[in-house]
Amino acid sequence: MEETSFEQAFAQLEETVQSLESGNLPLEEAMALFERGVKLAAACNSCLDAAELRLKQLVPSLDGGFEAEPWQPKDT
């Protein structure tokens, strides 16, 4: 799938779902649209996973190593 932003992929996924829910598509077209929807959903999930990783930070753990914790803004 080409480089698509989360917002673009999600909008396309919404359109795909609406088209499929209409029930007015021939079987082959519905199957192709479903496959595209699966790819779009995977792309959205990948974007969300990447965003979650960016919001985690490594902090020292009690055993001397490091562990990932959710990002917390510093109080200013």
C-alpha distances in whole Angstrom, upper triangle without the diagonal:
4,7,8,11,12,14,12,10,13,15,12,13,17,17,15,18,21,20,20,23,25,26,26,23,24,23,21,19,19,18,15,14,15,12,10,12,11,8,8,11,10,8,11,13,12,13,16,17,16,19,21,21,22,25,27,29,31,35,38,39,42,42,41,38,35,33,30,31,30,30,33,34,37,40,42
4,6,10,12,14,11,10,14,15,13,14,18,18,17,20,22,22,22,25,27,28,28,25,26,26,23,21,22,21,17,17,18,15,12,14,15,11,11,14,13,10,13,15,13,13,17,18,17,19,22,22,22,25,27,29,31,35,38,39,43,43,42,38,35,34,31,32,30,30,33,33,37,39,41
4,7,10,12,10,10,13,14,13,15,18,18,18,21,23,23,24,27,28,30,30,28,29,29,26,24,24,23,20,19,20,18,15,16,16,13,11,14,13,9,12,14,12,11,15,16,14,16,19,19,19,22,24,26,28,32,35,37,40,41,39,36,33,31,28,29,27,27,30,30,33,36,37
4,7,8,6,6,10,11,10,12,15,15,16,18,20,20,22,24,25,27,28,26,28,27,25,23,23,22,19,18,18,17,14,14,15,12,9,12,12,8,9,12,11,10,13,15,14,14,18,19,18,21,23,26,29,32,35,37,40,41,40,36,33,31,28,28,26,26,28,29,32,35,36
4,5,5,6,8,10,11,12,14,16,16,18,20,21,22,24,26,28,29,27,30,29,28,25,24,24,22,20,20,19,16,15,16,14,11,12,13,9,8,12,11,8,11,13,12,12,15,17,16,18,21,24,26,30,33,35,38,39,38,35,31,29,26,26,23,23,25,25,29,31,32
4,6,5,6,8,10,10,12,14,15,16,18,20,21,22,24,26,28,26,29,28,27,25,23,23,21,19,19,18,15,14,14,13,9,10,11,8,6,9,9,6,8,11,11,10,13,15,15,16,19,22,25,29,32,33,37,38,37,34,30,28,24,24,21,21,23,24,27,30,31
4,6,5,6,9,10,11,12,14,15,17,18,20,21,23,25,26,25,28,28,27,24,23,24,22,19,19,19,16,14,16,15,11,12,13,11,8,12,13,10,11,14,14,13,16,18,18,19,22,25,28,31,35,36,39,41,40,37,33,31,27,26,23,23,25,25,28,30,32
4,5,5,6,9,10,11,12,14,16,17,18,20,21,24,24,23,26,26,25,22,21,21,19,16,17,17,14,13,15,13,10,11,13,10,9,13,13,11,13,16,16,16,19,21,20,22,25,28,31,34,37,39,42,43,42,39,36,33,30,29,27,26,28,28,32,34,35
4,6,5,6,9,10,10,12,14,15,16,18,20,22,23,21,24,23,22,19,18,19,16,14,14,14,11,9,11,9,6,8,10,7,6,10,11,10,12,14,15,15,17,19,20,21,24,27,30,33,37,37,41,42,41,38,34,32,28,28,26,26,28,29,33,35,36
4,5,5,6,9,10,10,12,14,15,16,18,21,22,21,24,24,23,20,19,19,18,14,14,15,12,10,12,11,7,8,10,9,6,10,12,10,11,14,15,15,17,20,20,21,23,27,30,33,36,37,40,41,41,38,34,32,28,28,25,25,27,28,32,33,35
4,5,5,6,9,10,11,12,14,15,17,19,20,20,23,23,23,19,18,19,18,14,15,16,13,11,14,13,10,11,14,12,10,14,15,14,15,18,19,18,20,23,23,24,27,30,33,36,40,41,44,45,45,41,38,35,32,31,28,28,30,30,34,35,37
4,5,5,6,9,10,11,12,14,15,18,18,17,20,20,19,16,15,16,14,11,12,13,9,8,11,11,7,10,12,11,10,14,15,14,16,19,20,20,22,24,25,26,28,32,35,38,41,42,45,46,46,43,39,36,33,33,30,30,32,33,37,39,40
4,5,5,6,9,10,10,12,14,16,17,16,19,19,18,15,14,14,13,10,10,11,8,6,9,9,6,7,10,10,9,12,14,14,15,17,19,19,21,23,24,25,27,31,34,37,40,40,44,44,44,41,38,35,31,31,28,29,31,32,36,38,40
4,5,5,6,9,10,10,12,15,16,16,19,19,20,17,15,16,15,12,12,14,12,9,12,13,10,10,14,13,11,14,17,16,16,19,21,21,22,25,26,26,29,32,35,38,42,42,45,46,46,43,40,37,33,32,29,30,32,33,36,38,40
4,5,5,6,9,10,11,13,14,14,17,18,18,14,13,15,14,10,11,14,11,9,13,14,11,12,16,15,14,17,19,19,19,22,24,23,25,28,29,29,32,35,38,41,45,45,49,49,49,46,43,40,36,36,33,33,35,36,40,41,43
4,5,5,6,9,10,12,13,12,14,14,14,11,9,11,10,7,8,10,8,6,10,11,9,10,14,14,14,16,18,18,19,22,23,24,26,28,29,30,32,36,38,41,45,45,48,49,49,46,42,39,36,36,33,34,36,37,41,43,44
4,5,5,6,9,10,12,12,15,15,16,13,10,12,12,9,8,11,10,7,10,13,11,11,14,15,14,16,19,19,19,22,24,24,25,28,29,30,32,36,38,41,44,44,47,48,49,45,42,39,36,35,32,33,36,37,41,42,44
4,5,5,6,9,11,11,15,16,17,14,11,14,14,11,11,14,13,11,14,16,14,14,18,18,17,19,22,22,22,25,27,27,28,31,32,32,35,38,41,44,47,47,50,51,52,48,45,42,38,38,35,36,38,38,42,44,45
4,5,5,7,8,8,11,12,13,10,8,12,12,8,10,13,12,11,14,16,14,15,19,19,19,21,23,23,24,27,28,29,30,33,34,34,37,40,43,46,49,50,53,53,54,50,47,44,41,40,38,38,40,41,45,47,48
4,5,6,8,7,10,10,12,9,6,9,10,7,7,11,11,10,12,15,14,14,18,19,18,20,23,24,24,26,28,29,30,32,34,34,37,40,43,46,49,49,52,52,53,49,46,43,40,40,37,38,40,42,46,47,49
4,5,8,9,12,13,15,13,10,12,14,11,11,14,14,12,15,18,16,16,20,21,20,21,24,25,25,27,30,30,31,33,35,35,37,41,43,46,49,49,52,53,53,50,47,44,40,40,37,39,40,42,45,47,49
4,5,8,11,13,15,13,10,14,15,12,13,17,16,15,18,20,19,19,22,24,23,25,27,28,28,30,33,32,34,36,38,38,40,44,47,49,53,52,55,56,57,54,50,47,44,43,41,42,43,44,48,49,51
4,6,9,10,12,11,8,12,14,12,12,16,16,15,18,20,20,20,23,25,24,26,29,29,30,32,34,34,35,38,39,40,42,46,48,51,54,54,57,57,58,55,52,48,45,45,42,44,46,47,51,52,54
4,7,9,12,10,9,12,14,12,14,17,17,17,19,22,21,22,25,26,26,28,30,31,32,34,36,36,38,40,41,42,44,48,50,53,56,56,59,60,60,57,54,51,48,47,45,46,48,49,53,54,56
4,6,8,6,6,9,10,9,11,14,14,15,17,19,19,20,23,24,24,26,29,29,30,32,34,35,36,39,40,41,43,47,49,52,55,55,58,58,59,56,53,50,46,46,44,45,47,49,52,54,56
4,6,5,6,9,10,11,12,14,15,16,18,20,21,22,24,26,26,28,30,31,32,34,36,37,38,40,42,43,45,49,51,54,57,57,60,60,60,57,54,51,48,48,46,47,50,51,55,57,59
4,5,5,6,9,10,10,12,14,15,16,19,20,21,23,24,25,27,29,30,31,33,35,36,37,39,41,42,44,47,49,52,55,55,58,57,58,55,52,49,46,47,45,46,49,50,54,56,58
4,5,5,6,9,10,11,12,14,15,17,18,20,21,23,24,26,27,29,30,32,33,35,36,38,40,41,43,46,48,51,54,54,57,57,57,53,51,48,45,46,44,45,48,50,53,56,58
4,5,5,6,8,10,11,12,14,15,16,18,20,21,22,24,26,27,28,30,32,33,34,36,38,39,41,44,47,50,53,53,56,56,56,53,50,47,44,44,42,44,46,47,51,53,55
4,5,5,6,9,10,10,12,14,15,16,18,20,21,22,24,25,27,28,30,31,32,34,36,37,39,42,45,48,51,51,54,54,54,51,48,45,42,42,40,41,44,45,49,51,53
4,5,5,6,9,10,11,13,14,15,17,19,20,21,23,24,26,27,29,30,31,33,35,36,38,41,43,46,49,49,52,52,52,49,46,43,40,41,39,41,43,45,49,51,53
4,5,5,6,9,10,11,12,14,16,17,18,20,21,23,25,26,27,29,30,32,33,35,37,40,42,45,48,48,51,51,52,48,45,42,40,40,39,40,43,44,48,50,52
4,5,5,6,9,10,10,12,14,15,16,18,20,21,22,24,26,27,28,30,32,33,35,38,41,44,47,47,50,50,51,47,44,41,38,39,36,37,40,41,45,47,49
4,5,5,6,9,10,10,12,14,15,16,18,20,21,22,24,26,27,29,30,32,33,37,39,42,45,45,48,48,48,45,42,39,36,36,34,36,39,40,44,46,48
4,5,5,6,9,10,11,13,14,15,17,19,20,21,23,25,26,27,29,31,32,35,37,41,43,43,46,46,47,43,40,37,35,35,34,35,38,40,43,46,48
4,5,5,6,9,10,11,12,14,15,17,18,20,21,23,24,26,27,29,31,34,36,40,42,43,46,46,46,42,40,37,34,34,33,34,36,38,41,44,46
4,5,5,6,8,10,10,12,14,15,16,18,20,21,22,24,26,27,29,32,35,38,41,41,44,44,45,41,38,35,32,32,30,31,34,36,39,41,43
4,5,5,6,9,10,10,12,14,15,16,18,20,21,23,24,26,27,31,33,36,39,39,42,42,42,38,36,33,30,30,29,30,33,35,39,41,43
4,5,5,6,9,10,10,12,14,15,16,18,20,21,23,25,26,29,31,35,38,38,41,41,41,37,34,32,29,30,28,29,32,34,37,40,42
4,5,5,6,9,10,11,12,14,15,17,18,20,21,23,25,28,30,34,37,37,41,41,41,37,34,32,28,29,27,28,30,32,35,38,39
4,5,5,6,9,10,11,12,14,15,16,18,20,21,23,26,29,32,35,35,38,39,39,35,32,29,26,26,24,26,28,30,34,36,38
4,5,5,6,9,10,10,12,14,15,16,18,20,21,25,27,30,33,33,36,36,36,33,30,27,24,25,23,25,28,29,33,36,38
4,5,5,6,9,10,11,12,14,15,17,19,21,24,26,29,32,33,36,37,36,33,30,27,24,25,23,24,27,28,32,34,36
4,5,5,6,9,10,11,12,14,16,17,19,22,25,28,31,32,35,36,36,32,29,26,23,23,21,21,24,25,29,32,34
4,5,5,6,9,10,10,12,14,15,17,20,23,26,29,29,32,33,33,29,26,23,20,20,18,20,23,25,28,31,33
4,5,5,6,9,10,11,13,14,16,19,21,24,27,28,31,32,31,28,25,22,19,20,18,19,22,24,28,30,33
4,5,5,6,9,10,11,13,15,18,20,24,27,28,32,32,32,28,25,22,19,19,17,18,21,22,25,28,30
4,5,5,6,9,10,11,13,16,19,22,25,26,29,30,30,27,23,20,17,17,14,15,18,20,23,26,28
4,5,5,6,9,10,11,14,17,20,23,23,27,27,27,24,20,18,14,15,13,14,18,20,23,26,28
4,5,5,6,9,10,13,15,19,22,23,27,27,27,23,20,18,14,15,13,14,17,19,22,25,27
4,5,5,6,9,12,15,18,22,23,27,28,27,24,20,18,14,14,12,11,15,16,19,22,24
4,5,5,7,10,13,16,19,20,24,25,24,21,18,15,11,11,9,9,13,15,18,21,23
4,5,5,8,11,14,17,18,22,23,22,19,15,13,9,10,9,10,13,15,18,22,24
4,6,8,11,14,18,19,23,24,23,20,16,14,11,11,9,8,12,13,16,19,21
4,7,10,13,17,18,21,23,22,20,16,13,10,9,6,5,8,10,13,16,19
4,7,9,13,14,18,19,19,16,12,10,6,5,4,5,9,11,14,17,20
4,6,10,12,16,17,16,13,10,8,5,6,6,6,9,11,13,16,19
4,7,9,13,14,12,10,6,5,4,6,9,9,12,14,15,18,21
4,6,10,11,10,8,5,6,6,7,10,10,12,14,14,17,20
4,7,8,6,6,4,6,9,10,13,14,15,17,17,20,22
4,5,6,5,5,6,9,10,14,15,16,19,19,22,24
4,5,7,8,9,13,13,17,18,19,22,21,23,26
4,6,8,10,14,15,19,21,22,25,24,27,30
4,7,10,13,15,19,20,21,24,23,26,28
4,7,11,13,17,18,20,22,22,25,28
4,7,10,13,14,16,19,19,23,25
4,6,10,12,14,17,18,22,24
4,7,9,12,15,17,20,23
4,6,9,12,14,17,20
4,6,10,12,15,18
4,7,9,12,15
4,6,9,12
4,6,9
4,6
4
